Amino acid sequence: MTLPPSRTAALLAGICATAWLALPSPVSASEEIQDQLPEMGTAAQAALSVEDEYNIGRMVMRNLRASGAIVDDPEISEYMQSLGLRLSSLAHDGNTDRQFNFFLVGSREINAFALPGGFVGVNSGLLLETSNESELAGVLAHEISHVTQRHIARSVEAQSRTSLLTTAAMLAAILIGAAAGGGSDVTMGAIAAAQGMSAQAQINFTRENEAEADRIGIGVLAAAGFDPNAMPAFFETMFRRTQLGPDQVPAMLRSHPVTSDRIAESKDRALQYPPVTAHDSMSYALMKERARVLGTPPGANPLDQYNAVKISDPDSSVAQIYGKGLAELQSGDAAGAVTIFEHLRTAYPAVLQFHTALGQAQMSAGNTRAALETLEKARDLAPRNVPVTVRYGEALLQAGRPKKAHEVLLDLFNNVPPTPAQIRLTALAANSAGDVADAYSYMAEYHIMDGDLPLAINQLELALSVPNISEVQRARYVARLKELRDAMPRQHGHSEPKSDSDRRRGPNG
């Protein structure tokens, strides 16, 4: 059943209100968070189930990924997921099956958002705007609280269920359009529809839910060991932007203004917690520079941002030196990048990002043997670390060793929950190694993750059509195919097969 435009607009307005459009304000510590949760009752569950939320979020993610909005970088993805899970593990909502997914969007707009179903995105512009890791953690804690408090479902509790596909498509249009500058007619139409409800009601909804996300979020932040005062500090940073000219104020602040009352409330709540001296991880500083370089606008030279950075200069931070190495690599100076990353790896042998960057630079410089040695040593330091294993698999493929790449990536696939980009790389390795049937089956898993069950079924049918597959392979493909076909009638619910044991596999069997 599809809602009329006015009700679809109301749902979308609720979804949009979960963005970091008006900053956080807090609660109590770890064991007290559960006591602070409001009674959500059954109305929200009746309007939009947890399964519906997940499917909306998954469909939006498919559109974001297809548009190229998501930064599929192993190092950044690993950091965002690690930081996010540190926080979400402390955000209790009674749903032990909820899985959170955190990702970076390649947009310089200062924004973050929570999609239905536990998908939390942060724009690179916001990451670069934060002054410390606690501020970034505060943004994530706020967005996590929107998910655990089921604000989207609660916003439509008095309405009938909308078309999930329509909702997801419209939300994706808004987010993709925002990342690209919001110029398309489709985007503007979706935004207009989302705003086609009572302005005062929308403001009241936003204030109520934002305040709750602030309150719950700051408790999560404090419980995770971050500085709760970082939330009002970032709040003030956003407030100062409202004092700029209209052209310089982020769009999120135009639709959800930051107020002095909100800052004061946030500060007062942060004072309820003991003072915390939180130290930034090196990964935070490194990933900021990585996002800065990867987000260099087309036609610009990433090295322009690092003209004053020198290895020998004590005023140059480790992160800045790392950023310069990445910029040299992206600009085509692989030899210069090798020099920088060799220096960093020697000085900080336990930092895996320096190993993977060095391996990439050595491959780009044409020194395949050195690159493989570098990445093999990194694997010894951190077996099954995702960025290390992915970079090693990439190097093996470039070195003409696809069977070894398939073996390495398959071990990771079978032991660590894979990302879509990781699954695609595993499929590429299998195909290059001549394991065509397994390549199709990996792509089936890729499409399952995206929520596209018909395409996943098609990939398994192609796997079964490959000549000379083993009986073990055939049995595995048939079982997975039956599982997907059984799930198809429940596509509106959470139909993704969850059995990791069914997913595990080996080459040719």
C-alpha positions in Angstrom: 0.0 0.0 0.0 1.3 3.5 -0.9 0.5 6.6 1.1 -0.8 9.7 -0.5 1.9 12.4 -1.1 1.1 14.3 2.1 1.8 11.2 4.3 4.9 10.2 2.3 6.1 13.7 2.9 5.5 13.4 6.7 7.5 10.2 6.7 10.4 11.7 4.8 10.3 14.7 7.1 10.8 12.4 10.0 13.6 10.7 8.3 15.3 14.0 7.4 14.9 15.1 11.0 17.3 12.4 12.1 20.2 14.2 10.4 22.8 16.1 12.5 21.0 19.3 11.6 20.9 20.6 15.1 23.5 19.4 17.5 23.4 17.2 20.6 22.5 17.6 24.3 22.9 14.6 26.8 21.9 12.0 29.8 23.6 9.7 32.5 26.4 7.1 32.2 26.5 3.6 30.9 24.3 1.7 33.4 21.9 4.7 33.5 21.2 5.0 29.8 18.6 2.3 29.8 16.7 4.0 32.6 16.5 7.2 30.5 14.9 5.7 27.5 11.3 6.8 26.9 8.4 4.4 26.6 7.9 3.9 22.9 4.9 1.7 23.2 3.5 -0.4 20.3 2.3 2.3 18.0 5.7 2.9 16.4 6.2 -0.8 15.9 2.8 -1.0 14.2 3.5 1.9 11.9 7.0 0.8 10.8 8.6 -2.4 12.0 12.3 -2.8 12.7 12.4 -5.0 9.6 10.8 -2.3 7.5 13.4 0.2 8.8 16.2 -2.1 7.9 14.9 -2.6 4.4 14.4 1.2 3.8 18.0 1.8 5.0 19.4 -1.0 2.9 17.7 0.2 -0.3 18.9 3.7 0.3 22.4 2.4 0.8 22.2 0.6 -2.6 21.3 3.9 -4.2 24.1 5.8 -2.4 26.6 3.2 -3.4 25.5 3.1 -7.0 25.8 6.9 -7.2 29.4 6.8 -5.9 28.5 8.8 -2.8 30.0 6.3 -0.4 33.8 6.3 0.2 34.8 2.7 -0.3 38.2 3.0 1.3 39.3 0.0 3.5 41.3 2.1 6.0 38.5 4.8 6.4 35.8 2.2 6.5 37.6 0.2 9.2 38.1 3.3 11.3 34.5 4.5 11.0 33.1 1.1 11.8 35.4 0.6 14.8 34.6 3.9 16.3 30.9 3.5 15.7 30.7 0.1 17.2 32.5 1.3 20.3 29.6 3.7 20.8 26.7 1.6 19.6 27.6 -1.3 21.9 26.6 1.0 24.8 23.4 2.2 23.2 20.8 -0.2 24.5 17.4 -0.3 22.9 16.2 -3.8 23.7 16.9 -5.0 20.1 19.9 -7.3 20.5 19.8 -8.3 16.8 20.3 -4.7 15.5 23.4 -4.3 13.4 24.9 -0.9 12.9 26.9 0.1 9.8 29.0 3.3 9.7 30.3 4.8 6.6 31.8 8.0 5.1 30.2 10.0 2.4 32.5 11.8 -0.1 30.9 15.3 0.3 32.4 18.5 1.7 29.0 19.5 3.1 29.1 19.5 6.9 26.5 16.8 7.8 25.8 13.4 9.2 22.7 11.3 9.1 21.1 8.2 10.4 19.2 6.0 8.0 16.5 3.6 9.1 17.9 0.2 10.2 21.2 1.3 11.8 23.0 2.8 8.8 24.9 5.9 9.9 26.7 8.2 7.5 29.2 11.0 8.1 30.2 13.4 5.4 33.9 14.0 4.9 33.2 17.7 5.4 32.0 17.0 9.0 35.0 14.8 9.8 37.3 17.5 8.7 35.4 20.1 10.7 35.8 18.3 14.0 38.7 19.4 16.2 39.2 16.1 18.1 37.9 12.5 18.2 35.4 13.2 21.0 33.6 15.7 18.7 33.4 13.1 15.9 32.2 10.5 18.5 29.6 12.9 19.7 28.1 13.2 16.2 28.0 9.4 15.9 26.5 9.0 19.4 23.7 11.5 18.5 22.9 9.6 15.2 23.0 6.2 17.0 20.4 7.5 19.4 18.1 8.5 16.6 18.3 4.8 15.5 17.9 3.2 18.9 15.0 5.6 19.8 13.3 4.7 16.5 12.5 8.3 15.7 11.4 7.5 12.1 8.9 4.9 13.2 7.6 7.2 16.0 7.1 10.0 13.5 4.6 8.0 11.5 3.0 6.0 14.4 -0.5 7.5 13.5 -0.2 6.8 9.8 -0.6 3.9 7.5 2.5 2.1 6.1 4.1 3.7 3.1 5.7 2.0 0.1 9.2 1.1 1.3 10.6 1.3 -2.2 9.2 4.8 -2.8 10.4 6.0 0.6 13.9 4.7 0.0 14.1 6.1 -3.5 13.0 9.6 -2.3 15.4 9.6 0.7 18.2 8.5 -1.6 17.4 11.3 -4.0 17.6 13.8 -1.1 21.0 12.5 0.2 22.6 12.0 -3.2 21.4 15.4 -4.3 22.8 17.0 -1.1 26.2 15.3 -1.7 26.2 16.7 -5.2 25.0 20.1 -4.4 21.3 19.4 -4.6 20.8 20.7 -8.1 18.7 18.0 -9.8 15.0 18.4 -10.4 14.4 15.0 -8.8 16.2 16.0 -5.6 14.4 19.3 -5.4 11.1 17.6 -5.9 11.8 15.1 -3.2 12.8 17.8 -0.8 9.7 19.8 -1.6 7.6 16.7 -0.9 9.3 16.1 2.4 8.7 19.7 3.4 5.0 19.7 2.3 3.6 19.4 5.8 2.9 22.0 8.5 6.1 24.0 9.2 5.4 24.3 12.9 4.7 20.6 13.3 7.9 19.8 11.6 9.8 22.2 13.8 8.2 20.7 16.9 9.0 17.2 15.8 12.6 18.1 15.1 13.1 19.8 18.5 11.6 16.9 20.4 13.6 14.2 18.7 16.8 16.1 18.4 16.7 16.9 22.1 16.1 13.2 22.9 19.0 12.2 20.6 21.2 14.8 22.3 20.2 13.5 25.8 20.7 9.9 25.0 23.8 10.5 22.8 25.8 12.3 25.4 25.3 9.5 27.9 26.6 7.0 25.3 29.5 9.3 24.6 30.5 9.6 28.3 30.0 5.8 28.8 32.4 5.1 25.9 35.2 7.2 27.6 35.0 10.3 25.4 34.8 13.9 26.6 31.1 14.8 27.0 32.0 18.5 26.8 33.1 17.9 23.1 29.5 17.8 22.1 28.6 21.4 23.2 32.0 22.5 21.9 31.1 21.2 18.4 27.7 22.7 18.9 29.3 26.1 19.4 31.4 25.6 16.3 28.2 25.1 14.3 26.6 28.1 16.0 29.4 30.3 14.9 28.7 29.3 11.3 25.2 30.8 11.6 26.9 34.2 12.1 28.5 34.0 8.7 27.0 35.3 5.4 24.1 33.3 4.0 26.2 31.7 1.3 28.6 30.3 3.9 26.1 28.7 6.3 25.7 24.9 5.8 22.3 23.9 4.5 21.7 21.8 7.6 21.9 24.9 9.7 19.4 26.7 7.6 16.7 24.1 8.1 17.6 23.3 11.7 19.0 26.4 13.4 21.4 26.0 16.3 20.2 28.1 19.3 21.9 29.5 22.3 19.4 27.6 24.5 20.5 24.4 22.9 24.1 25.2 23.6 23.4 26.0 27.2 21.3 22.8 27.7 24.1 20.8 26.1 26.7 22.3 28.4 24.6 21.8 31.5 24.1 18.2 30.7 27.8 17.6 30.0 28.6 18.9 33.5 26.6 16.0 35.0 29.5 13.8 34.1 33.0 13.6 35.7 35.7 15.4 33.8 37.4 13.2 31.2 40.8 13.6 29.6 40.3 11.9 26.3 43.2 11.5 23.9 42.7 11.2 20.2 43.8 8.0 18.6 46.4 8.3 15.9 43.8 6.7 13.5 41.5 9.7 13.9 44.2 12.1 12.8 45.4 9.9 10.0 41.9 9.3 8.6 41.2 13.0 8.6 44.2 13.5 6.3 43.2 10.5 4.2 39.7 11.9 3.8 41.2 15.3 2.9 43.3 13.8 0.1 40.7 11.4 -1.3 38.2 14.3 -1.3 40.5 16.6 -3.4 38.2 18.2 -6.0 38.7 17.2 -9.7 41.4 19.3 -11.3 43.0 20.3 -8.0 46.4 19.1 -6.9 46.2 17.4 -3.4 49.9 18.5 -2.8 48.8 22.1 -2.6 47.5 21.4 0.9 50.9 20.1 2.0 53.4 22.6 0.6 54.8 23.4 4.0 55.0 19.9 5.3 58.5 18.3 5.5 59.6 15.0 7.1 62.5 16.8 8.9 60.3 19.7 10.2 59.4 19.2 13.8 56.3 21.4 13.2 54.9 18.9 10.8 52.7 16.4 12.6 52.8 12.7 11.8 49.3 13.0 10.3 50.4 15.8 8.0 53.4 13.8 6.8 51.1 10.9 6.2 48.7 13.2 4.3 51.6 14.5 2.2 52.6 10.9 1.3 49.1 10.1 0.2 49.0 13.4 -1.8 52.3 12.5 -3.6 50.9 9.0 -4.3 47.7 10.4 -5.7 49.7 13.0 -7.8 51.8 10.3 -9.4 55.0 10.7 -7.4 55.2 7.1 -6.1 58.9 7.3 -5.3 58.3 10.3 -3.1 55.5 8.5 -1.4 57.7 5.5 -0.7 60.3 7.6 1.0 57.7 9.2 3.3 55.9 5.9 4.2 59.2 4.1 4.8 60.1 6.9 7.2 56.8 6.6 9.0 56.8 2.8 9.2 60.3 2.8 10.7 59.3 5.4 13.3 55.9 3.8 14.1 56.1 0.1 13.2 52.9 -0.8 15.1 50.7 1.6 13.0 49.2 -0.6 10.3 48.1 2.4 8.1 51.8 3.1 7.4 52.4 -0.5 6.2 49.4 -0.5 3.9 50.3 2.9 2.4 53.9 1.8 1.9 52.7 -1.3 0.1 50.5 0.7 -2.2 53.3 3.2 -2.9 55.7 0.4 -3.7 53.3 -1.2 -6.1 52.7 2.1 -7.8 56.5 2.5 -8.1 56.7 -0.8 -9.9 58.5 -2.6 -7.0 56.1 -5.6 -6.7 58.4 -7.8 -4.6 59.0 -5.1 -2.0 55.2 -4.3 -1.9 54.3 -8.0 -1.3 57.0 -8.3 1.4 55.7 -5.2 3.1 52.1 -6.4 3.2 53.1 -9.9 4.2 54.9 -8.5 7.2 51.8 -6.4 8.0 49.7 -9.6 7.9 52.0 -11.2 10.4 51.5 -8.2 12.7 47.7 -8.3 12.3 46.2 -11.5 10.7 42.8 -10.9 9.2 43.0 -7.2 9.6 40.6 -6.0 6.9 42.6 -3.1 5.3 45.9 -5.1 5.4 44.3 -8.2 3.9 42.5 -6.2 1.2 45.6 -4.3 0.2 47.6 -7.6 0.1 44.9 -9.1 -2.1 45.0 -6.2 -4.4 48.8 -6.4 -4.7 48.6 -10.1 -5.4 46.1 -9.5 -8.2 48.3 -6.8 -9.7 51.3 -9.2 -9.4 49.5 -11.8 -11.4 48.8 -14.2 -8.5 45.0 -14.4 -8.5 44.8 -17.9 -6.8 46.8 -16.7 -3.9 44.7 -13.5 -3.8 41.5 -15.6 -3.8 42.8 -17.7 -1.0 43.8 -14.7 1.2 40.6 -12.8 0.6 38.4 -15.9 1.1 40.0 -16.5 4.5 39.0 -13.0 5.4 35.5 -13.4 3.9 34.9 -16.6 6.0 36.0 -15.1 9.3 35.2 -11.3 9.3 31.9 -9.8 8.2 32.6 -8.5 4.8 31.9 -5.1 3.3 30.4 -4.8 -0.2 33.7 -3.6 -1.6 35.5 -6.5 -0.1 33.0 -9.0 -1.6 33.5 -7.5 -5.0 37.2 -7.8 -4.7 36.9 -11.4 -3.6 34.7 -12.1 -6.6 37.2 -10.5 -8.9 40.0 -12.6 -7.5 38.0 -15.8 -7.9 37.1 -15.0 -11.5 40.8 -14.1 -12.3 41.8 -17.4 -10.7 39.4 -19.3 -12.9 36.9 -20.1 -10.1 34.0 -18.6 -12.1 31.2 -20.4 -10.2 32.5 -19.1 -6.8 32.8 -15.6 -8.3 29.1 -15.7 -9.2 28.3 -16.9 -5.7 30.2 -14.1 -4.1 28.4 -11.6 -6.2 25.2 -13.2 -5.0 26.3 -12.3 -1.5 27.1 -8.8 -2.6 23.5 -8.3 -3.9 22.0 -9.9 -0.8 23.9 -7.3 1.2 22.3 -4.6 -1.0 18.9 -6.2 -0.6 18.5 -7.1 -4.3 17.4 -10.7 -3.9 16.3 -11.2 -7.6 19.8 -10.3 -8.8 21.3 -12.5 -6.1 19.2 -15.4 -7.3 20.3 -14.7 -10.9 24.0 -14.9 -9.8 23.4 -18.3 -8.1 21.6 -19.6 -11.2 24.7 -18.5 -13.2 26.9 -20.3 -10.7 24.9 -23.5 -11.1 25.2 -23.3 -14.9 29.0 -23.3 -14.8 30.3 -26.7 -16.2 32.1 -29.1 -13.9 31.3 -27.6 -10.6 31.8 -30.0 -7.6 28.9 -31.7 -5.8 29.8 -29.7 -2.7 29.5 -26.4 -4.7 26.3 -27.5 -6.3 24.8 -28.4 -2.9 25.8 -25.1 -1.4 24.5 -23.0 -4.3 21.2 -24.9 -4.3 20.7 -24.5 -0.6 21.4 -20.8 -0.8 19.1 -20.4 -3.8 16.3 -22.1 -1.9 16.9 -19.8 1.0 16.6 -16.7 -1.2 13.5 -17.9 -3.0 11.8 -18.6 0.3 12.7 -15.1 1.4 11.3 -13.4 -1.7 7.7 -13.3 -0.6 8.8 -11.6 2.6 10.9 -9.0 0.7 9.0 -6.2 2.5 10.4 -7.6 5.8 14.0 -8.3 6.8 14.6 -11.1 4.3 18.3 -11.1 4.2 19.6 -14.6 5.1 21.7 -14.3 8.2 23.4 -17.7 8.5 27.2 -17.1 8.4 27.8 -20.8 8.3 25.8 -21.0 5.0 27.9 -18.2 3.6 31.3 -19.7 4.4 33.0 -21.4 1.5 36.2 -22.5 -0.1 37.6 -22.5 -3.6 35.7 -25.1 -5.7 33.9 -26.4 -2.6 
